[in-house]
Amino acid sequence: MNEKLIPLIVQDASTKQVLSLFYCNEESVRLMAQTGFVWRYSRSKGMQMRKGDTSGNLQKVRELLYDCDNDAVLAIVDQQGEGACHTGTWSCFTARKMRPWGVLDELCGVIAKRKSEPKAGAYTSQLVQSPRQLAEKLTEEAGELGEALLEKPDAEVVWEAADLLYFTLVALENRGIDAEKVLEELKRRRK
C-alpha cells in the first residue's frame, strides 16, 4: 500500500523547531487524524508506523497543515519524551532543544557568560556579583515601569519594560534559574 508518498515535516509546537522529516501517504494522514499521533510510512519496512512506539517518544498532533500544492504535510506536535530522533537527540537535525526566543535567548546567553566569565567594567558582570544591588535595581525598575504606565508616552513604557525584563533575566541567572522555568510556570498557570 505504497501509494503516492509525500514529505511529512514534524515541527515542535512550543519551540517551533523542526524535529523530523518523514514520508507519509493517505493512510498515514488518516491515522494521524484518527489517533492524534504522528504516523509515517516506513519505506524500508513497507508499512505504517506510529512515531515513538519503540522509543516511547510519541508526537501528539496539534495540527496538520498542507502546503499550497498539497504535496507536503506539516505536523505541528507536542513532542513527548526525550526527543524525536531515533538516535536519542531532541531533533533529527540537532541534538539540542532550541528556544524560539530570538534576542531574549541571545541576551540570556550573554548574561550567563558574564556570570561565568566576568568582564571587567561590564555592568552585567557587576550585577551578577551583587545580589543586593540587583534586588534594588529590580525594585527601582518595577516602580519606573509602573510610573510610565500611568503617565508617560508608549516609548517610555517600552523602555522601562525592557529594563525590567533585563534585570529580571539577570536575577534569574544570578540564582541559577533557567528563564525557561518562568515560561513553564506561565504555561502551567494557563491550563
Long-range contacts (C-beta under 8 A, 24 or more apart in sequence): 1-25, 1-27, 2-41, 2-43, 2-46, 3-27, 5-41, 5-43, 6-71, 6-72, 6-73, 7-71, 7-72, 7-73, 8-38, 8-40, 8-72, 8-73, 8-75, 9-72, 9-73, 9-74, 9-75, 10-38, 10-51, 10-59, 10-75, 10-77, 10-84, 11-74, 11-75, 11-76, 11-77, 12-76, 12-77, 12-78, 12-79, 12-84, 12-91, 13-62, 13-76, 13-77, 13-78, 14-78, 14-100, 15-97, 15-98, 15-99, 15-100, 16-100, 17-90, 17-91, 17-94, 17-97, 17-98, 17-100, 18-91, 18-93, 19-59, 19-77, 19-79, 19-83, 19-84, 19-85, 19-90, 19-91, 19-92, 19-93, 20-51, 20-84, 20-85, 20-91, 20-92, 21-92, 22-51, 24-73, 29-64, 29-73, 32-61, 32-64, 32-75, 33-64, 36-60, 36-61, 37-61, 38-75, 38-77, 51-84, 52-80, 52-81, 54-86, 55-81, 55-82, 55-86, 55-88, 56-80, 56-81, 57-81, 57-82, 57-83, 57-84, 59-84, 99-180, 104-165, 104-169, 104-179, 107-166, 107-169, 108-169, 108-173, 108-179, 111-169, 111-170, 111-173, 112-173, 115-173, 115-174, 124-170, 127-167, 127-170, 127-174, 128-170, 128-173, 128-174, 131-174, 134-167, 134-170, 134-171, 134-174, 135-171, 137-167, 138-164, 138-167, 138-168, 138-171, 141-167
